[in-house]
Amino acid sequence: MIEDTKCPALSGYPFFTAEKSFAQGGIALQEMVIPHLISRSQTPARRLGIEVVLPTFELLRTAVKVTLRPQPQGQPQTGQLPLFAESGRTLRLDVYRTNPAGTRQSVLTPGRSKEVQLAASSPEVHVTLFFHTALSFQRGELLDLDIRDVATSEQFPPGGIKLTVGRDM
């Protein structure tokens, strides 16, 4: 063993010698713990787009015909599977009149708002909404066609559709 007598801090420490035993001093937490990670991807599902088609915006009878066409958002042109799956939609269709008090009231037969389920592979859907027979309508009156996603309350088209009563009914 060689001791450095010029440096008191180093005196007594062995240098340049082979030790017969070695003590590491214990195990650190980082050396003992084995991480166990679980990764779950919550891939956001893109919502299916909807195109609403009406033959006319002027009502001449107490019913309105609506055509709903699923509009897949960006189908891949390469034949590859899309990264984000498109989830279908459940739509609720109703027609409202605004009262002089400013409240909205459905003009459909009570409890007769329609619900339609659409998927990306669905063909277009034709729906006829029949108005309540006890109600009367004045020519020029405006009605609101309200088409909403049941889960998200998203409206199609945004802002809704205004229908004009074309004759007294």
TORMILO-530085 format. One record per residue: x, y, z of N, C-alpha, C in turn. Coordinates in steps of 0.1 Angstrom, whole numbers. Atoms other than C-alpha are relative to their C-alpha. Layout:
// residues N
     n_x     n_y     n_z    ca_x    ca_y    ca_z     c_x     c_y     c_z
       X       Y       Z       X       Y       Z       X       Y       Z
...
END
This chain:
// residues 169
     n_x     n_y     n_z    ca_x    ca_y    ca_z     c_x     c_y     c_z
       8     -12       0       0       0       0       9      12       0
      -8     -12       1      13      34      -9      -8      11       6
       7     -11      -6       3      64      12       6      13      -4
      -4     -13       4       5     100       1       1       8      13
      -2      -7     -12      20     119      30       0      15      -2
       0     -15       3      20     153      13     -15       5       0
      15      -4       0     -19     153      11      -6      -7      11
       6       6     -12     -35     147      45     -14      -6      -4
      13       5       3     -69     141      28       1     -14      -6
      -1      13       7     -56     111       9       8     -10       9
      -7       9      -8     -36      96      37      -9     -11       5
       8      11      -4     -48      62      46      -8      -7     -11
       7       6      11     -65      55      13       9      -9      -8
      -9       9       7     -51      26      -6       0       4     -15
      -1      -3      14     -39      34     -41       9     -11      -6
      -9       9       8     -24      11     -68       2     -14       7
      -1      13      -6     -31     -21     -48     -12      -8      -3
      11       9       3     -53     -51     -54      -6      -3      13
       7       3     -12     -79     -55     -28      -5     -14      -1
       5      14       0     -90     -90     -18     -15      -1       1
      15       0      -1    -126     -81     -10      -5      14      -5
       6     -12       6    -150     -56     -25     -14       1       6
      14      -2      -5    -181     -41      -9      -6      12      -8
       6     -10       9    -204     -22     -32      -7      11       8
       6     -10      -8    -223      -5      -5     -15       0       0
      15       1       0    -259     -16     -12      -6       2     -14
       7      -1      12    -285     -15     -39      -8      13       0
       9     -12       2    -301      17     -52     -14      -4      -5
      13       3       4    -338      18     -58      -1      -1     -15
       0       1      15    -332      24     -95       5     -14      -5
      -6      13       4    -313      -9     -96     -10     -11       3
       9      11      -4    -341     -29     -80     -14       0      -7
      13      -1       5    -373     -16     -96       0      -2     -15
       2       3      14    -383     -30    -130     -13       6      -5
      12      -7       4    -407      -7    -147      -9      -9      -8
      10       8       7    -439     -23    -160     -10      10      -6
       8     -10       7    -456       0    -185     -10      -6      -9
      11       4       9    -489      -5    -202      -4      12      -8
       4     -11       9    -497      17    -232     -13      -4      -7
      13       2       7    -533      19    -244      -3      12      -9
       3     -11       9    -540      40    -274     -15       2      -1
      14      -4       2    -573      58    -275      -1       7     -13
       0      -6      13    -575      64    -312     -14       8      -1
      12      -8       1    -600      92    -317      -7      -4     -13
       8       3      12    -628      81    -340      -5      12      -7
       6     -11       7    -637     105    -367     -14      -3      -2
      14       1       1    -673     112    -369      -4       0     -15
       5       1      14    -692     104    -401      -6      13      -4
       7     -12       5    -702     134    -422     -13      -4      -6
      14       2       5    -738     138    -432      -4      11     -10
       6      -9      10    -753     154    -463     -15      -1       1
      15       0      -1    -789     165    -460      -5       6     -13
       6      -4      13    -809     168    -492     -15       1       1
      14      -2       0    -844     182    -495      -5       3     -14
       5      -3      14    -865     182    -527      -4      15      -2
       3     -14       0    -877     217    -518       0       6      14
       0      -6     -13    -876     242    -489     -14       7       2
      13      -6      -2    -912     253    -495     -10     -12       2
       9      11      -3    -939     231    -479     -14       3      -5
      13      -1       5    -971     225    -497     -10     -10       6
       8      10      -7    -983     196    -475       5      -1      14
      -5       1     -15    -980     187    -438       9     -11       2
     -11      10      -1    -950     166    -443      12       5      -7
     -12      -4       7    -914     170    -453       9     -12      -2
      -8      11       3    -892     145    -471      15       4       1
     -14      -3      -2    -855     144    -461       8     -12      -4
      -9      10       4    -827     124    -477      13       2       8
     -13      -1      -7    -796     117    -455      10      -9      -7
     -11       8       6    -764     106    -472      13       0       9
     -12       0      -7    -734      94    -453      12       5      -8
     -12      -5       7    -702     112    -463      12      -3       7
     -12       4      -7    -671      93    -453      11      11      -2
     -10     -11       0    -643     118    -444      13      -5      -5
     -13       3       5    -613     113    -467       3     -15      -2
      -4      14       2    -613      77    -480      14      -1      -6
     -13       2       5    -578      65    -487       0      -4     -15
      -1       3      14    -569      64    -524      10     -11      -3
     -11      10       2    -540      39    -519      -5     -14       3
       4      14      -3    -561       9    -509       4      -4      14
      -3       3     -14    -547      11    -473     -11       3       9
      10      -2     -10    -568       9    -443       2      14       6
      -1     -13      -7    -576      43    -427       6      -1      14
      -6       0     -14    -557      52    -395     -11       1      10
      11      -3     -10    -588      65    -377     -13      -6      -6
      13       6       4    -620      45    -379     -11      10       1
      12      -9      -1    -652      64    -386     -11      -7       7
      11       6      -7    -679      58    -362     -13       5      -6
      13      -4       6    -715      59    -373      -7      10       9
       7     -10      -7    -741      83    -361     -14      -4       2
      15       1      -2    -776      82    -346      -5      14      -1
       5     -14       2    -795     113    -358     -15       0       5
      14      -2      -4    -827     127    -344      -5      12      -9
       5     -10       9    -849     146    -369     -13       5       6
      12      -6      -5    -876     171    -358      -3      13      -7
       4     -12       6    -895     201    -371      -6       9      11
       5      -9     -11    -901     231    -348      -6      13      -6
       6     -13       3    -922     262    -349       4       9      13
      -3      -9     -11    -912     293    -328     -13       7       4
      12      -7      -5    -941     306    -307       3      15       2
      -2     -14      -3    -947     343    -301       8       3      12
      -7      -1     -13    -933     338    -266      15      -3      -2
     -14       3       3    -900     327    -283       4     -14       3
      -3      15      -2    -902     290    -273      -2      -8     -12
       1       9      12    -898     262    -298      -9     -11       4
       9      11      -2    -925     236    -301       0      -9     -13
       0      10      12    -924     204    -323     -13       0      -7
      12       1       7    -949     203    -350      -3     -14      -5
       2      14       4    -946     166    -355     -10      -6      10
       9       7      -9    -971     142    -340       8      -3      13
      -7       1     -13    -962     141    -302       7     -14       1
      -8      11      -1    -934     117    -296       5      -7     -13
      -3       6      13    -928     112    -333      12       5      -7
     -12      -4       6    -894     127    -338       7     -13      -4
      -6      12       5    -874     103    -359      14      -2       4
     -14       3      -2    -842      86    -351       5      -9     -11
      -6       8      11    -820      72    -378      15      -3       3
     -13       4      -2    -788      53    -375       7      -1     -14
      -8       1      12    -761      57    -402      14      -4       3
     -14       4       0    -728      40    -408       7       4     -13
      -7      -4      12    -701      48    -433      -4      -9     -12
       4       9      11    -713      18    -454     -15       0      -3
      15       0       2    -750      27    -451      -3       7     -14
       5      -8      12    -769      37    -483      -7      12       5
       8     -12      -4    -787      70    -483     -13      -4       5
      13       4      -7    -818      70    -461     -10      11      -3
      11      -9       3    -851      86    -470     -10       0      12
       8      -1     -12    -872      99    -441     -11      10      -3
      11      -9       1    -907     115    -442      -5       3      13
       5      -5     -13    -917     136    -412     -14       6      -2
      14      -4       1    -955     140    -408      -3       9      11
       4     -10     -10    -969     170    -390     -12      -4       8
      12       3      -9    -995     169    -362     -12       5      -7
      13      -4       8   -1030     169    -378      -8      11       7
       8     -10      -7   -1044     192    -351       6      14      -2
      -6     -13       2   -1020     221    -361      -4       6     -14
       2      -7      13   -1026     247    -388      12       9      -2
     -12      -8       4   -1000     266    -407      -4      11     -10
       3     -11       9   -1001     300    -424      10       1     -11
      -9      -3      11    -986     308    -457      11      10       4
     -12      -8      -3    -951     323    -453       6      -3      14
      -6       4     -13    -946     308    -418      13      -7      -1
     -12       6       1    -911     297    -411       1     -11      11
      -1      12      -9    -904     262    -395      15      -3      -1
     -14       4      -1    -870     249    -384       1     -16      -1
      -3      15       1    -859     214    -396      13      -2       8
     -11       2      -9    -836     202    -368       5     -14      -1
      -6      13       1    -813     173    -375      13       0       9
     -11       0     -10    -789     165    -346       5     -14       3
      -6      12      -5    -765     138    -336      -4      -2      15
       6       2     -13    -780     122    -305      12       0      11
     -11       1     -10    -746     116    -288       7      14       2
      -9     -12      -1    -728     150    -296      -9      13      -1
       9     -11       2    -758     173    -303       5       9     -12
      -4      -8      12    -740     184    -335     -12       1     -10
      11      -2       9    -764     199    -360       4      -1     -14
      -2       1      15    -767     191    -397     -11       7      -8
     -12      -7       1    -762     213    -415       2      10      11
      -1     -10     -11    -747     237    -390      -9      12      -2
      10     -11       1    -773     264    -383     -14      -5      -3
      13       6       3    -801     241    -393      -6       4     -14
       7      -3      13    -826     244    -422     -13       7       3
      13      -7      -1    -855     269    -425      -9      -5     -12
      10       4       9    -886     257    -442     -11      10      -1
      11      -9       2    -913     280    -456     -13      -7      -3
      13       6       3    -950     271    -455      -4       7     -13
       4      -5      13    -961     276    -492     -15       4      -1
      15      -3       1    -999     277    -486      -6      -2      14
       7       2     -13   -1024     278    -457      -4     -15       1
       3      14      -2   -1028     243    -443      -6      -2      14
END
